[in-house]
Amino acid sequence: MKPAPFDYYAPETLEDAVALLEKLEDDDVEAKILAGGQSLMPMLSLRMARPEALVDLGKIKSLDYIREEGGNISIGAMTSKRAVEDSALIREKQPLLHAATLHIGHRQIRNQGTVGGSFAHADPAAEYGAIAQALGMEMVVVGPDGERVVVADDFYISFLTADIDSTEVLTEVRAPVMAAGTGWAFQEICRRQGDLAIAGTAVTLRLENGNCTDVVIAVFGVNAIAARLGDAEQLLNGKAPSEALFREAGRVASAELDEPISDVHASGEYRRDLVATLVRRCLLEAVERVG
Ligand SMILES: Cc1cc2nc3c(=O)[nH]c(=O)nc-3n(C[C@H](O)[C@H](O)[C@H](O)COP(=O)(O)OP(=O)(O)OC[C@H]3O[C@@H](n4cnc5c(N)ncnc54)[C@H](O)[C@@H]3O)c2cc1C
């Protein structure tokens, strides 16, 4: 199938893009932002989305950057995922974000798809949802009323819905530089390499006097939005790492999932079992990384 007809705009500055989105909204024209098109174009072709106008951000070069500032790695929304993959800064200072990026689709997808597009699309099976939760990332959104910063917890609202108004542009995402001595791990299961995950987990932790501390466990692919698993985190904090403890944490993590999705790829119960295994594996790997 081919997309339904739409008007195409390619503003060259962020200010022009926001002004255009505001005008289209005032004129009652349904508009969509186009970034790398890796999710939007298939949706248009399948006519799952029929916007009357596309606002392509591809010419706004000021939204393409990776830099370290104020204890964060800041990434412009139009930065490709390939640039994240190739960034020595991110590999060194935010290895969890780097590792998760390698799991996103295929290299061709990462060449074309943008960081902003992945966060804005809010796919429940997207790796970046879990990374946003695990790292407590911040999203910068710019609209007619100026800039606002949204924390990860508030950013994802529901299935394919993030806290971005129709006149706003996601301009930047910020991940804190990983503190020295942090153990981390990222694992997912998908049917074929490059597919969206059936389920996945991200973990960070530290060790203090031999005990686990600051444990963070995030899960994605199992519910409408990625989430932290607080019961499992609590179970682990203050305890000495062991295979038995991590197996128990996996069980607790799996039990705290609220009605995991059942679809053509897997049943909810299968996803629940996967999470128990992935959490256990991630914890073992994270502790090993602390050394
Ligand atoms: C074969 C295949 C495999 C894939 N596998 C994975 C995978 O394993 N994991 C994964 O996470 N993704 C996967 N994807 C999706 C891919 O990562 C997309 O690149 C990403 O979801 C969207 O980024 P994009 O730049 O292409 O955005 P687009 O497709 O252009 O836009 C996606 C949505 O976000 C909105 N949007 C985009 N940028 C902004 C912005 N700056 N501000 C506000 N709204 C914005 C658009 O309006 C649209 O609604 C896969 C895609 C394909 C085709």
The ligand as an SDF file (V2000), in Angstrom:
LIG
                    3D

 53 58  0  0  0  0  0  0  0  0999 V2000
   12.9160   -3.5700   10.5900 C   0  0  0  0  0  0  0  0  0  0  0  0
   12.8690   -2.6380   11.7680 C   0  0  0  0  0  0  0  0  0  0  0  0
   13.3340   -3.0870   12.9850 C   0  0  0  0  0  0  0  0  0  0  0  0
   13.2930   -2.2380   14.0800 C   0  0  0  0  0  0  0  0  0  0  0  0
   13.7450   -2.7260   15.2880 N   0  0  0  0  0  0  0  0  0  0  0  0
   13.7130   -1.9220   16.3530 C   0  0  0  0  0  0  0  0  0  0  0  0
   14.1880   -2.3670   17.6210 C   0  0  0  0  0  0  0  0  0  0  0  0
   14.6580   -3.4950   17.7720 O   0  0  0  0  0  0  0  0  0  0  0  0
   14.1060   -1.5020   18.6600 N   0  0  0  0  0  0  0  0  0  0  0  0
   13.5930   -0.2330   18.5290 C   0  0  0  0  0  0  0  0  0  0  0  0
   13.5510    0.5160   19.5220 O   0  0  0  0  0  0  0  0  0  0  0  0
   13.1610    0.2160   17.3480 N   0  0  0  0  0  0  0  0  0  0  0  0
   13.1970   -0.5810   16.2760 C   0  0  0  0  0  0  0  0  0  0  0  0
   12.7490   -0.1050   15.0800 N   0  0  0  0  0  0  0  0  0  0  0  0
   12.2150    1.2810   15.0230 C   0  0  0  0  0  0  0  0  0  0  0  0
   13.3730    2.2750   14.8210 C   0  0  0  0  0  0  0  0  0  0  0  0
   14.2030    2.2680   15.9450 O   0  0  0  0  0  0  0  0  0  0  0  0
   12.9140    3.7330   14.5690 C   0  0  0  0  0  0  0  0  0  0  0  0
   14.0450    4.3650   14.1140 O   0  0  0  0  0  0  0  0  0  0  0  0
   12.4040    4.5370   15.7220 C   0  0  0  0  0  0  0  0  0  0  0  0
   11.3520    3.8940   16.3300 O   0  0  0  0  0  0  0  0  0  0  0  0
   11.8490    5.8860   15.2470 C   0  0  0  0  0  0  0  0  0  0  0  0
   12.8600    6.7670   14.9220 O   0  0  0  0  0  0  0  0  0  0  0  0
   12.7740    7.5960   13.5760 P   0  0  0  0  0  0  0  0  0  0  0  0
   13.8270    8.6340   13.6400 O   0  0  0  0  0  0  0  0  0  0  0  0
   12.8080    6.6820   12.4220 O   0  0  0  0  0  0  0  0  0  0  0  0
   11.3520    8.3300   13.7460 O   0  0  0  0  0  0  0  0  0  0  0  0
   10.1110    8.4140   12.7740 P   0  0  0  0  0  0  0  0  0  0  0  0
    9.7260    7.0780   12.2650 O   0  0  0  0  0  0  0  0  0  0  0  0
   10.3310    9.4890   11.7790 O   0  0  0  0  0  0  0  0  0  0  0  0
    9.0140    8.9430   13.8150 O   0  0  0  0  0  0  0  0  0  0  0  0
    8.4730    8.0740   14.8000 C   0  0  0  0  0  0  0  0  0  0  0  0
    7.4270    8.8480   15.6280 C   0  0  0  0  0  0  0  0  0  0  0  0
    8.0570    9.8000   16.4750 O   0  0  0  0  0  0  0  0  0  0  0  0
    7.6260   11.1350   16.1630 C   0  0  0  0  0  0  0  0  0  0  0  0
    8.8360   11.9680   16.2470 N   0  0  0  0  0  0  0  0  0  0  0  0
   10.0230   11.7090   15.6540 C   0  0  0  0  0  0  0  0  0  0  0  0
   10.9430   12.6220   16.0240 N   0  0  0  0  0  0  0  0  0  0  0  0
   10.3070   13.4790   16.8570 C   0  0  0  0  0  0  0  0  0  0  0  0
   10.7440   14.6260   17.5850 C   0  0  0  0  0  0  0  0  0  0  0  0
   12.0140   15.0620   17.5480 N   0  0  0  0  0  0  0  0  0  0  0  0
    9.8360   15.2910   18.3450 N   0  0  0  0  0  0  0  0  0  0  0  0
    8.5610   14.8460   18.4280 C   0  0  0  0  0  0  0  0  0  0  0  0
    8.0900   13.7470   17.7850 N   0  0  0  0  0  0  0  0  0  0  0  0
    8.9690   13.0750   17.0100 C   0  0  0  0  0  0  0  0  0  0  0  0
    7.0300   11.0600   14.7630 C   0  0  0  0  0  0  0  0  0  0  0  0
    6.0390   12.0470   14.5580 O   0  0  0  0  0  0  0  0  0  0  0  0
    6.4380    9.6470   14.7750 C   0  0  0  0  0  0  0  0  0  0  0  0
    5.1970    9.6600   15.4400 O   0  0  0  0  0  0  0  0  0  0  0  0
   12.7840   -0.9160   13.9620 C   0  0  0  0  0  0  0  0  0  0  0  0
   12.3420   -0.4530   12.7260 C   0  0  0  0  0  0  0  0  0  0  0  0
   12.3730   -1.3010   11.6370 C   0  0  0  0  0  0  0  0  0  0  0  0
   11.8810   -0.7840   10.3120 C   0  0  0  0  0  0  0  0  0  0  0  0
  1  2  1  0
  2  3  1  0
  2 52  2  0
  3  4  2  0
  4  5  1  0
  4 50  1  0
  5  6  2  0
  6  7  1  0
  6 13  1  0
  7  8  2  0
  7  9  1  0
  9 10  1  0
 10 11  2  0
 10 12  1  0
 12 13  2  0
 13 14  1  0
 14 15  1  0
 14 50  1  0
 15 16  1  0
 16 17  1  0
 16 18  1  0
 18 19  1  0
 18 20  1  0
 20 21  1  0
 20 22  1  0
 22 23  1  0
 23 24  1  0
 24 25  2  0
 24 26  1  0
 24 27  1  0
 27 28  1  0
 28 29  2  0
 28 30  1  0
 28 31  1  0
 31 32  1  0
 32 33  1  0
 33 34  1  0
 33 48  1  0
 34 35  1  0
 35 36  1  0
 35 46  1  0
 36 37  1  0
 36 45  1  0
 37 38  2  0
 38 39  1  0
 39 40  1  0
 39 45  2  0
 40 41  1  0
 40 42  2  0
 42 43  1  0
 43 44  2  0
 44 45  1  0
 46 47  1  0
 46 48  1  0
 48 49  1  0
 50 51  2  0
 51 52  1  0
 52 53  1  0
M  END
$$$$
